[in-house]
Amino acid sequence: MKKVVTLLIFIAICAIAYHDVTDGTIHTIRAEKTNKRTNELPYREITVQRGDTLLSIIEREMNGKLPVPIDQLITDFQALNPHVNAHSLQAGKTYRIPLYKQK
């Protein structure tokens, strides 16, 4: 009987660990902000490569210089990609990345 209980506990622990790794248990709170510039904000669709972050993509597109504050970048990204967390981009997926004019 102890072996069966131990096996069930082990299976439960494995299932919980699998859920944590694949889906996560921390729910992020997304602020639903409406941005009037969304309709006129230019963007480019970019497929994320392994190791890319939103900041690294923008810096690569803008040749190393971030033209807006990071908070504005995140707000613009989330306006272009509803229901996507800017902090958890997935490799292989395509996202709309805001384009800014260089100063």
C-alpha positions, 0 to 999 in steps of 0.5 A: 500500500505504501508503494502505491501511495508513494507512486501516486505522490510521485506522479502528482509531483511530476504533473505539477512540475510539468504544468509549471514548466509548460504553462506557468503558475504565475499569472501576469496582470496586463493593464488594458490601456488604450492608446490613441496612436495605435491606429497610426503606429507603424510596425513590422512583423518579426519572427522571434529567434532564440534569445531575442527580447523585445529590447534586443529586437528594437535595438537591432532594428534601430541600430543600437539606439532605443528612441523611446522610453522602455515603458512606451515601447512595452505599451506600443508592443502590447497595443499591437499584440493584444493578449501578449506579454512583452516580457515572455516572447516565444521563439519561432512566433511572429509578433508586430514590433513597433517601428520608430523614426530615428532622431 
